[in-house]
């Protein structure tokens, strides 16, 4: 149980960092402090990936009691975040983003590197939302408490809506 609490705290911390950096005035003020050229956008996306990865880990720890299945899901999550983070960094580094602009993705979306940056980060978040939603829905019939069942259902629904909204944003540009 202690591990689950620590994971949730890390998820909350990195989400708070990402959300704070997403505020345009904070973004514009902090980017020059780390060299400009939208490096704070990269920090923002990496913080989001880590937050969602921790969210995935907390969900796996909460749902699965079988150690083998739990380990399988956790290892898959570690590989997914490593691949996504690497693709995000490679995409960012291969993009031409000179001036600080808190609208980083729309401003540079026509560049192949930025496309990799956007698709890798968004794809990871969609997967991280889809897997817990599927697991929650699979275990929903086994839940006896109506309140807990409602919470499980709301959590799954929120994950589904987050994944769909991000997929919609990607496909419509």
N, C-alpha and C positions, 0 to 999 in steps of 0.2 A: 504494500500500500504506500509506503514511503517513496518508493521509486516513482509511482504514478503521480504523486503530489509534486515531486521534483520536475518531472517531465512537463506537467501542466504549467508549472511556474516558468520554465524555460520557454515554452510556447507563448505564454502571455508576455514575457519580457521581450522576445524578438518581435512579436506582433506590435507591441507598444512602440518599439524602436522604429519599425517600418511605418507605422501609421503617423508617428511624429515627423519622420523624414518626408512623408508624402505631403505635408502641409506646404503650400508654395512658398511662403515666407521663410520657413525653416530650411527648405530645400535650397532656395536661392542664397540664404545666408551661410549655410554650412558647406556648400559645394566648393567655394574658393578656399576654404580651410584645408581641404584635402587635395588641392591641386587643380580644381575646376574641371572643365571638360566633362561634366555630368558624372563624375565618379560617385557622387552621392546617390545617383540613380542606380548604379551597380550595387552599392551598399544596401540601398532600399530593397532591391529585388533579392539579394542574397539573404537579408534578414527575413523577408517574406517566405522564402524557400525553407529556411531553417525553422521558422515558426510553424509552417504547415507540416514539415517533417516531424516536429515534436508533437503536433496535433495528431498525426497519423500514429506515432508511437504510443501516445496516451490511449488512443482508441483501441489499438491492438492489445495493450496491456489490460485494458478494462474488459474486453470481450472474450479473449481466448485464455482458457485455463490450461489447455494442453501445451506443454512446453515445446514440443516439436513444431506444432502449428504456429505457436507464438514466435518461435525463433525464425521459422521460414518467412513469416510476414515481416518481421523486423529486419532481417537481412535483405529482403527485397526492397524495403523502404530505404535502407542505407544505400543500396546500389542506385536506386532511382534518384535520390537527392544528389548523389555524387555525379551521376551522368548529367542531370539537369543543371547543376551548378557549374560544371565544366563547360557545358554548351552555352550557358548564359555568359560566362566570362569570355569565352572564345568569341561569341557573337558581339559582345560589347567592344572587345579589343580590336576586332576587325571592322568596326564601324567608324565613320568619320563624324565625330560629335565634338566640335570645338567649343562652342559657347554654352554656358549654363542655361538650361531650359527645362523647367519642371514638367513640361509636356514632352518629355524625351521620346516615348514611343511614337506618338503621332507626327512629331517633327522630323523623325528620321526613319519612318517605317518603310520607305522605299529602298533602303539599303539591305543587301542580303544578310549582313552581319546582324543588323537590328531585327530582321525577320527571325533569325535563329534565336536571338535574345528573347524575343516576345513569345515565340512558339514553344521554346524549351521551358521557360518559366511558367507559362500558362498551361502547357500540357501536363507538367508536373502537378500543378495545383488542381487541375481537373481530375487527374488520377487520384490524388490524395483525398479529394472530396468524394469521388465515386466509390472507392473501395470501402470506406467506413459506412457509406450509405447502404451499399449492398449487404455488408455484414450486419448492420443494424436491422435492415428489413428481413434478413434471413432468420435472425434470432427473435424478432418481434412476436411471433406466435407462441414462443416458449415463455414469455413474460406474463406473470400472473397479475401483478398489481396494475390496476387501471391507470394510476398516476405515472408509474414507471413506464408503462406502455405508451402513454401519451408523450412523455419526455423522449423516449426512444424514437417514436414516430416523428416528432418535431425535429429532432436532431437529424434524422435521415432526410427529412424534407428540406431542411436548411442546406445540407450537403448537396443534395440534388439541385436545388435552385442556384447555389453558388457555381457549381460545375456548368450548368446550362447557361447562366449569364456570361460566364467567361468564354464558353464556346461560342455563344452568340456574338460577343464582342470580337473574337478572333475572325469568325467567318464573315462578318459584315464590315470588318476593317475599323 
